[in-house]
């Protein structure tokens, strides 16, 4: 009996160390998520545990969200809205970067919101949200006073999207920021096609190199932000 318990203890320890190793390889280099910070004029980050959503000003008393967090009750997002004197009805649009559960869990809290996502992502989003505005690469649209440009960046998921609004490029999980200020590709462990992800980021960098003044901040779902377009162009040069 004692021997069996020792063996079990060793197995549990090995599994725990393996899990810690996987976690560190996936997230150990991440810069810290910034909660409640105005990362750009009219853009606020909301930390929902290990993931971020973003609140974007869209006009008087109106906002849009980039993703809707992992919490179906939306505690962090609702608290951020309350601090602004806003309620659920103030959310007029949700821009979904991709359909993983930690990005769409709160969508149903905002039934009046228009839902934007890439056409190729609708299947993965499933019942979490009804996509009212299917998008394709390069689409532009307005949400009140907010102008948005959408880029298809397949790889992390088939229909991953990056949005440019208020001079901020929102990547979702398609990229992240390292502690030393570099752009990192999507975490391979949770991505459908890592090579496609890298190709998408390289293509996006090349497109935006022609208009560097349009991008002031890079914002990510699981890390803090980076300043300017240069970290993305540096990634493209070295990958």
GIZI-V712052 format. One record per pair of residues at least 12 apart in sequence whose C-alpha atoms are under 10 Angstrom apart, sorted by sequence separation. I is the first residue (numbers start at 1). GAP is how many residues later the second one is. If there is no record, write none. Layout:
((I,GAP) (I,GAP))
This chain:
((33,12) (34,12) (35,12) (43,12) (44,12) (53,12) (54,12) (55,12) (65,12) (117,12) (119,12) (122,12) (137,12) (138,12) (139,12) (150,12) (151,12) (160,12) (161,12) (162,12) (173,12) (174,12) (175,12) (185,12) (186,12) (215,12) (216,12) (217,12) (218,12) (33,13) (34,13) (35,13) (42,13) (43,13) (44,13) (53,13) (54,13) (55,13) (94,13) (116,13) (117,13) (118,13) (121,13) (122,13) (137,13) (138,13) (139,13) (149,13) (150,13) (151,13) (160,13) (161,13) (162,13) (173,13) (174,13) (185,13) (215,13) (216,13) (217,13) (218,13) (33,14) (35,14) (42,14) (43,14) (52,14) (53,14) (54,14) (93,14) (115,14) (116,14) (117,14) (119,14) (120,14) (121,14) (136,14) (137,14) (138,14) (149,14) (150,14) (160,14) (172,14) (173,14) (184,14) (185,14) (214,14) (215,14) (216,14) (217,14) (218,14) (33,15) (39,15) (41,15) (42,15) (43,15) (52,15) (53,15) (54,15) (114,15) (115,15) (116,15) (117,15) (118,15) (119,15) (120,15) (135,15) (136,15) (137,15) (148,15) (149,15) (150,15) (171,15) (185,15) (186,15) (213,15) (214,15) (215,15) (33,16) (36,16) (38,16) (40,16) (41,16) (42,16) (51,16) (52,16) (53,16) (94,16) (114,16) (115,16) (116,16) (117,16) (118,16) (119,16) (120,16) (135,16) (136,16) (137,16) (148,16) (149,16) (156,16) (157,16) (185,16) (212,16) (213,16) (33,17) (35,17) (37,17) (38,17) (42,17) (51,17) (52,17) (53,17) (93,17) (114,17) (115,17) (116,17) (117,17) (118,17) (119,17) (135,17) (147,17) (148,17) (156,17) (157,17) (173,17) (174,17) (184,17) (212,17) (32,18) (33,18) (34,18) (35,18) (36,18) (38,18) (51,18) (52,18) (63,18) (91,18) (92,18) (93,18) (95,18) (99,18) (111,18) (114,18) (115,18) (116,18) (117,18) (118,18) (119,18) (147,18) (148,18) (151,18) (153,18) (156,18) (173,18) (183,18) (211,18) (212,18) (33,19) (35,19) (36,19) (46,19) (50,19) (51,19) (91,19) (92,19) (93,19) (94,19) (95,19) (96,19) (97,19) (98,19) (99,19) (108,19) (110,19) (111,19) (113,19) (114,19) (115,19) (116,19) (117,19) (118,19) (146,19) (147,19) (148,19) (150,19) (155,19) (156,19) (43,20) (45,20) (48,20) (49,20) (50,20) (89,20) (90,20) (91,20) (92,20) (93,20) (94,20) (95,20) (96,20) (97,20) (98,20) (105,20) (108,20) (146,20) (147,20) (148,20) (149,20) (150,20) (151,20) (154,20) (174,20) (209,20) (42,21) (43,21) (44,21) (45,21) (48,21) (49,21) (88,21) (89,21) (91,21) (92,21) (93,21) (94,21) (95,21) (96,21) (97,21) (100,21) (104,21) (107,21) (108,21) (118,21) (148,21) (153,21) (208,21) (209,21) (212,21) (43,22) (46,22) (47,22) (48,22) (49,22) (55,22) (88,22) (89,22) (90,22) (91,22) (92,22) (93,22) (94,22) (95,22) (96,22) (98,22) (99,22) (103,22) (104,22) (106,22) (107,22) (108,22) (137,22) (175,22) (46,23) (48,23) (53,23) (54,23) (61,23) (63,23) (87,23) (88,23) (89,23) (90,23) (91,23) (92,23) (93,23) (94,23) (95,23) (98,23) (99,23) (101,23) (104,23) (105,23) (106,23) (107,23) (136,23) (140,23) (142,23) (174,23) (175,23) (209,23) (52,24) (53,24) (61,24) (62,24) (88,24) (89,24) (97,24) (98,24) (99,24) (100,24) (101,24) (104,24) (105,24) (135,24) (137,24) (139,24) (140,24) (174,24) (205,24) (208,24) (209,24) (52,25) (55,25) (61,25) (62,25) (63,25) (88,25) (96,25) (99,25) (100,25) (103,25) (104,25) (116,25) (136,25) (137,25) (138,25) (205,25) (208,25) (48,26) (54,26) (55,26) (61,26) (62,26) (63,26) (64,26) (65,26) (67,26) (68,26) (98,26) (99,26) (100,26) (135,26) (174,26) (175,26) (205,26) (206,26) (48,27) (49,27) (62,27) (63,27) (64,27) (65,27) (66,27) (67,27) (68,27) (98,27) (99,27) (101,27) (174,27) (205,27) (206,27) (48,28) (61,28) (62,28) (63,28) (64,28) (65,28) (66,28) (67,28) (68,28) (78,28) (100,28) (204,28) (205,28) (47,29) (48,29) (61,29) (62,29) (63,29) (64,29) (65,29) (66,29) (67,29) (68,29) (72,29) (77,29) (96,29) (99,29) (114,29) (156,29) (157,29) (204,29) (205,29) (46,30) (47,30) (60,30) (61,30) (62,30) (63,30) (64,30) (65,30) (66,30) (67,30) (70,30) (71,30) (72,30) (99,30) (155,30) (156,30) (171,30) (202,30) (203,30) (205,30) (206,30) (46,31) (59,31) (61,31) (62,31) (63,31) (64,31) (65,31) (66,31) (67,31) (69,31) (70,31) (71,31) (74,31) (75,31) (78,31) (155,31) (156,31) (201,31) (202,31) (205,31) (206,31) (45,32) (46,32) (58,32) (67,32) (69,32) (70,32) (71,32) (72,32) (73,32) (74,32) (118,32) (120,32) (156,32) (201,32) (202,32) (204,32) (205,32) (46,33) (47,33) (58,33) (68,33) (69,33) (70,33) (71,33) (72,33) (73,33) (74,33) (96,33) (117,33) (118,33) (119,33) (121,33) (124,33) (155,33) (156,33) (157,33) (158,33) (202,33) (203,33) (46,34) (57,34) (58,34) (68,34) (69,34) (70,34) (71,34) (72,34) (73,34) (74,34) (116,34) (118,34) (120,34) (124,34) (125,34) (156,34) (157,34) (158,34) (201,34) (202,34) (45,35) (46,35) (56,35) (58,35) (67,35) (68,35) (69,35) (70,35) (71,35) (72,35) (73,35) (74,35) (94,35) (96,35) (117,35) (118,35) (123,35) (124,35) (156,35) (157,35) (158,35) (183,35) (201,35) (202,35) (44,36) (55,36) (67,36) (68,36) (69,36) (70,36) (71,36) (72,36) (73,36) (74,36) (95,36) (118,36) (121,36) (122,36) (123,36) (155,36) (156,36) (157,36) (200,36) (202,36) (56,37) (66,37) (67,37) (68,37) (69,37) (70,37) (72,37) (94,37) (120,37) (121,37) (122,37) (154,37) (155,37) (156,37) (157,37) (160,37) (183,37) (198,37) (199,37) (202,37) (56,38) (66,38) (67,38) (68,38) (69,38) (95,38) (120,38) (121,38) (154,38) (155,38) (156,38) (158,38) (198,38) (201,38) (55,39) (67,39) (68,39) (93,39) (119,39) (120,39) (121,39) (154,39) (155,39) (156,39) (157,39) (158,39) (162,39) (36,40) (54,40) (67,40) (68,40) (118,40) (119,40) (120,40) (121,40) (154,40) (155,40) (156,40) (157,40) (160,40) (199,40) (35,41) (54,41) (68,41) (118,41) (119,41) (120,41) (154,41) (155,41) (156,41) (177,41) (198,41) (65,42) (68,42) (117,42) (118,42) (154,42) (155,42) (156,42) (162,42) (176,42) (177,42) (183,42) (53,43) (117,43) (118,43) (153,43) (154,43) (155,43) (175,43) (176,43) (177,43) (181,43) (183,43) (36,44) (117,44) (118,44) (153,44) (154,44) (155,44) (156,44) (175,44) (176,44) (177,44) (179,44) (181,44) (182,44) (35,45) (116,45) (117,45) (153,45) (154,45) (155,45) (169,45) (175,45) (176,45) (177,45) (178,45) (179,45) (181,45) (153,46) (154,46) (155,46) (167,46) (168,46) (169,46) (173,46) (174,46) (175,46) (176,46) (177,46) (178,46) (181,46) (153,47) (154,47) (167,47) (168,47) (169,47) (170,47) (171,47) (172,47) (173,47) (174,47) (175,47) (176,47) (177,47) (178,47) (183,47) (184,47) (65,48) (67,48) (152,48) (153,48) (166,48) (167,48) (168,48) (169,48) (170,48) (171,48) (172,48) (173,48) (175,48) (176,48) (177,48) (178,48) (182,48) (183,48) (184,48) (53,49) (64,49) (67,49) (94,49) (151,49) (152,49) (153,49) (165,49) (166,49) (167,49) (168,49) (169,49) (170,49) (171,49) (172,49) (173,49) (176,49) (177,49) (182,49) (183,49) (52,50) (53,50) (63,50) (64,50) (65,50) (66,50) (67,50) (93,50) (153,50) (164,50) (165,50) (166,50) (167,50) (168,50) (169,50) (170,50) (171,50) (172,50) (173,50) (176,50) (181,50) (182,50) (183,50) (185,50) (51,51) (52,51) (53,51) (64,51) (92,51) (93,51) (153,51) (164,51) (166,51) (167,51) (168,51) (169,51) (170,51) (171,51) (172,51) (183,51) (184,51) (50,52) (51,52) (92,52) (152,52) (182,52) (183,52) (49,53) (95,53) (97,53) (151,53) (164,53) (182,53) (183,53) (48,54) (97,54) (164,54) (177,54) (185,54) (48,55) (95,55) (97,55) (164,55) (170,55) (177,55) (72,56) (97,56) (98,56) (163,56) (169,56) (100,57) (162,57) (168,57) (169,57) (175,57) (98,58) (99,58) (162,58) (168,58) (98,59) (99,59) (168,59) (169,59) (97,60) (98,60) (99,60) (100,60) (168,60) (169,60) (98,61) (99,61) (167,61) (168,61) (97,62) (98,62) (97,63) (98,63) (96,64) (97,64) (98,64) (96,65) (97,65) (95,66) (96,66) (97,66) (95,67) (96,67) (95,68) (103,69) (103,70) (97,73) (98,73) (100,73) (97,74) (98,74) (95,75) (97,75) (98,75) (96,76) (97,76) (98,76) (97,77) (64,79) (63,80) (64,80) (62,81) (63,81) (62,82) (63,82) (64,82) (62,83) (63,83) (58,84) (59,84) (60,84) (62,84) (58,85) (59,85) (60,85) (57,86) (58,86) (59,86) (57,87) (58,87) (59,87) (57,88) (58,88) (57,89) (58,89) (56,90) (100,90) (66,96) (66,97) (66,99) (67,103) (42,104) (66,104) (66,105) (67,105) (66,106) (58,108) (56,109) (57,109) (56,110) (54,116) (53,117) (103,118) (53,119) (102,119) (52,120) (51,121) (43,122) (51,122) (42,123) (43,123) (42,124) (43,124) (97,124) (41,125) (43,125) (40,126) (41,126) (40,127) (41,127) (40,128) (39,129) (33,144) (31,145) (32,145) (30,146) (31,146) (32,146) (29,147) (30,147) (31,147) (32,147) (29,148) (30,148) (31,148) (27,149) (29,149) (30,149) (31,149) (28,150) (29,150) (30,150) (31,150) (27,151) (28,151) (29,151) (30,151) (31,151) (30,152) (69,152) (30,153) (30,154) (67,154) (29,155) (66,155) (26,160) (27,160) (26,161) (25,162) (26,162) (25,163) (26,163) (25,164) (26,164) (54,165) (23,166) (53,166) (54,166) (22,167) (52,167) (53,167) (54,167) (52,168) (53,168) (51,169) (52,169) (53,169) (51,170) (52,170) (50,171) (51,171) (52,171) (50,172) (51,172) (52,172) (48,173) (49,173) (50,173) (45,174) (47,174) (48,174) (45,175) (46,175) (47,175) (40,176) (45,176) (47,176) (39,177) (40,177) (39,178) (39,179) (40,179) (45,179) (39,180) (45,180) (39,185) (33,186) (39,186) (33,187) (39,187) (40,187) (33,188) (34,188) (39,188) (33,189) (34,189) (35,189) (32,190) (33,190) (34,190) (31,191) (32,191) (33,191) (34,191) (30,192) (31,192) (32,192) (33,192) (30,193) (31,193) (32,193) (29,194) (30,194) (31,194) (27,195) (31,195) (27,196))
